[in-house]
Amino acid sequence: MFHHSSKLQYKVRVDRPDPQFAKYLQQAIGGIEGEIRVAMQYFFQAMGARGDSKYRDMLMMTATEELSHIEFLGHAVALNLENAPLTAQEEAAQDPVVHAIMGGANPRHILSSGLSAMPVNANGVPFDMSHVYATGNIGADMLANVTAEAGGRVLASRLYNMTDDAGMKDMLSFLIARDTMHQQQWLAVIEELGGMQNALPIPNSTPEAHEATEHSYYFLNTSLDEPTPEGRWTSGPSLDGRSEFSVREKVEPLGQKPDLGKARPNSGAQTEQQ
């Protein structure tokens, strides 16, 4: 069951409406870095969570918070569209060249939503749920969540730098702060479960007998003309503490040359293939 407050999670103020910035804000709603993505990701992770119920509860609470972010971002989009021209006469009263394309605004904000937010990205493409990751493995899901929050914080930081509206900067500073917390939150779950060394490799429940471990810890240089980039991943103990990193400088194919043989009769192939 969900409950809703009539008040937004954070105040939204637009000092100078900007239809073009409304278009940019759509990325924070319906982009792959946006709030619809993380809300649905955490929601489906919560529904599939097994084990200690506190992780399900945490995921569900954070998913609900992300719905709150969609709501106040949607309000910000609507406020930024308040001065968008609705008629040819309104456009003609301003610079006819610049406003012929509405200063870069999304025409669907007029044509489809009546000066309101939509579940789309900055290009007007609807979010299709293809970037919702919920594996049922808490380690994999937490790492996916850190990545999602990192991308969201990058986006919010870029949006912050794209506006000089004090109200929008204030709202975005709140989103940046919440992305900080959520990154820390997901990493804290991994730490609570024993840290990265204990979590890796994910899933840590896979029996060692199921893994060809002789191939598990070498870096493979596949370049024809570049040396191996030396780093933490080429020498020293592996991050899971199970082995040592090494390097294979030359690719040695281990498989056969693929050959499917003759085509089957009645398969639609040419006679010469059969």
HULINSUL-V685331 format. One record per pair of residues at least 12 apart in sequence whose C-alpha atoms are under 8 Angstrom apart, sorted by sequence separation. I is the first residue (numbers start at 1). J is the second residue. D is the distance in whole Angstrom. If there is no record, write none. Layout:
BEGIN
i | j | d
I | J | D
I | J | D
END
This chain:
BEGIN
i | j | d
160 | 172 | 6
233 | 245 | 6
234 | 246 | 5
235 | 247 | 8
262 | 274 | 5
46 | 59 | 5
159 | 172 | 8
160 | 173 | 8
233 | 246 | 8
234 | 247 | 6
45 | 59 | 7
46 | 60 | 6
219 | 233 | 7
157 | 172 | 8
219 | 234 | 6
43 | 59 | 7
108 | 124 | 8
156 | 172 | 6
218 | 234 | 7
42 | 59 | 5
43 | 60 | 6
85 | 102 | 8
106 | 123 | 8
42 | 60 | 7
84 | 102 | 8
106 | 124 | 7
156 | 175 | 7
157 | 176 | 7
228 | 247 | 8
42 | 62 | 7
43 | 63 | 5
156 | 176 | 6
42 | 63 | 5
43 | 64 | 8
217 | 238 | 7
228 | 249 | 7
41 | 63 | 8
153 | 175 | 8
39 | 62 | 8
40 | 63 | 7
153 | 176 | 6
39 | 63 | 4
86 | 110 | 7
38 | 63 | 7
39 | 64 | 7
39 | 65 | 8
153 | 179 | 6
217 | 243 | 7
219 | 245 | 7
221 | 247 | 7
39 | 66 | 5
152 | 179 | 7
153 | 180 | 7
217 | 244 | 7
218 | 245 | 6
219 | 246 | 6
220 | 247 | 6
221 | 248 | 6
222 | 249 | 8
38 | 66 | 7
39 | 67 | 6
81 | 109 | 8
217 | 245 | 5
218 | 246 | 5
219 | 247 | 5
220 | 248 | 5
221 | 249 | 5
222 | 250 | 7
150 | 179 | 7
217 | 246 | 7
218 | 247 | 5
219 | 248 | 6
220 | 249 | 7
221 | 250 | 6
222 | 251 | 6
36 | 66 | 7
149 | 179 | 6
218 | 248 | 7
220 | 250 | 8
221 | 251 | 7
35 | 66 | 6
36 | 67 | 7
84 | 115 | 8
149 | 180 | 8
220 | 251 | 7
35 | 67 | 7
82 | 115 | 7
149 | 182 | 7
150 | 183 | 7
35 | 69 | 7
36 | 70 | 7
81 | 115 | 6
149 | 183 | 6
35 | 70 | 6
81 | 116 | 7
146 | 182 | 8
78 | 115 | 6
146 | 183 | 5
78 | 116 | 5
145 | 183 | 7
77 | 116 | 6
78 | 117 | 6
200 | 239 | 8
201 | 240 | 7
77 | 117 | 6
146 | 186 | 6
200 | 240 | 5
29 | 70 | 6
75 | 116 | 8
145 | 186 | 7
146 | 187 | 7
199 | 240 | 8
74 | 116 | 7
75 | 117 | 7
197 | 239 | 6
198 | 240 | 7
74 | 117 | 5
143 | 186 | 7
196 | 239 | 8
197 | 240 | 4
29 | 73 | 7
74 | 118 | 8
142 | 186 | 5
143 | 187 | 8
196 | 240 | 7
197 | 241 | 7
28 | 73 | 8
29 | 74 | 7
142 | 187 | 7
142 | 189 | 7
25 | 73 | 7
142 | 190 | 7
26 | 77 | 7
139 | 190 | 7
25 | 77 | 7
22 | 76 | 7
23 | 77 | 8
22 | 77 | 5
21 | 77 | 8
22 | 78 | 7
22 | 80 | 6
9 | 68 | 6
21 | 80 | 7
22 | 81 | 7
8 | 68 | 7
9 | 69 | 7
12 | 72 | 7
139 | 199 | 6
11 | 72 | 8
19 | 80 | 5
10 | 72 | 7
14 | 76 | 7
17 | 79 | 6
18 | 80 | 5
19 | 81 | 5
140 | 202 | 6
8 | 71 | 7
9 | 72 | 7
12 | 75 | 7
13 | 76 | 7
17 | 80 | 4
18 | 81 | 6
19 | 82 | 8
139 | 202 | 6
140 | 203 | 8
8 | 72 | 6
12 | 76 | 6
16 | 80 | 7
17 | 81 | 6
19 | 83 | 8
139 | 203 | 7
14 | 79 | 6
17 | 82 | 6
18 | 83 | 8
19 | 84 | 6
14 | 80 | 7
17 | 83 | 6
18 | 84 | 8
137 | 203 | 7
20 | 102 | 8
23 | 105 | 6
19 | 102 | 8
20 | 103 | 6
22 | 105 | 7
23 | 106 | 6
36 | 119 | 8
19 | 103 | 8
20 | 104 | 5
21 | 105 | 8
19 | 104 | 8
20 | 105 | 4
19 | 105 | 5
20 | 106 | 7
48 | 134 | 8
50 | 136 | 7
19 | 106 | 8
49 | 136 | 6
30 | 118 | 8
45 | 133 | 8
48 | 136 | 6
30 | 119 | 5
31 | 120 | 7
32 | 121 | 8
40 | 129 | 8
45 | 134 | 5
49 | 138 | 8
29 | 119 | 7
30 | 120 | 4
31 | 121 | 4
37 | 127 | 8
44 | 134 | 6
45 | 135 | 7
26 | 117 | 7
29 | 120 | 7
30 | 121 | 4
31 | 122 | 7
36 | 127 | 8
41 | 132 | 5
45 | 136 | 7
26 | 118 | 7
29 | 121 | 7
30 | 122 | 8
37 | 129 | 7
40 | 132 | 7
41 | 133 | 6
42 | 134 | 8
76 | 168 | 8
26 | 119 | 8
27 | 120 | 7
28 | 121 | 7
41 | 134 | 6
26 | 120 | 6
27 | 121 | 4
37 | 131 | 7
38 | 132 | 7
26 | 121 | 5
27 | 122 | 5
32 | 127 | 7
37 | 132 | 6
26 | 122 | 5
30 | 126 | 7
31 | 127 | 6
45 | 141 | 7
25 | 122 | 7
30 | 127 | 5
24 | 122 | 5
23 | 122 | 5
32 | 131 | 6
23 | 123 | 8
69 | 175 | 8
38 | 145 | 8
38 | 148 | 7
38 | 149 | 8
33 | 148 | 7
33 | 149 | 8
33 | 151 | 5
34 | 152 | 6
33 | 152 | 5
33 | 155 | 7
28 | 152 | 7
28 | 155 | 7
28 | 156 | 7
25 | 159 | 8
24 | 159 | 7
21 | 163 | 8
16 | 165 | 7
15 | 165 | 6
14 | 165 | 7
15 | 166 | 7
14 | 166 | 8
15 | 167 | 6
14 | 167 | 5
13 | 167 | 5
14 | 168 | 6
12 | 167 | 7
13 | 168 | 7
12 | 168 | 7
13 | 171 | 8
12 | 171 | 6
11 | 171 | 7
10 | 171 | 7
10 | 174 | 8
END
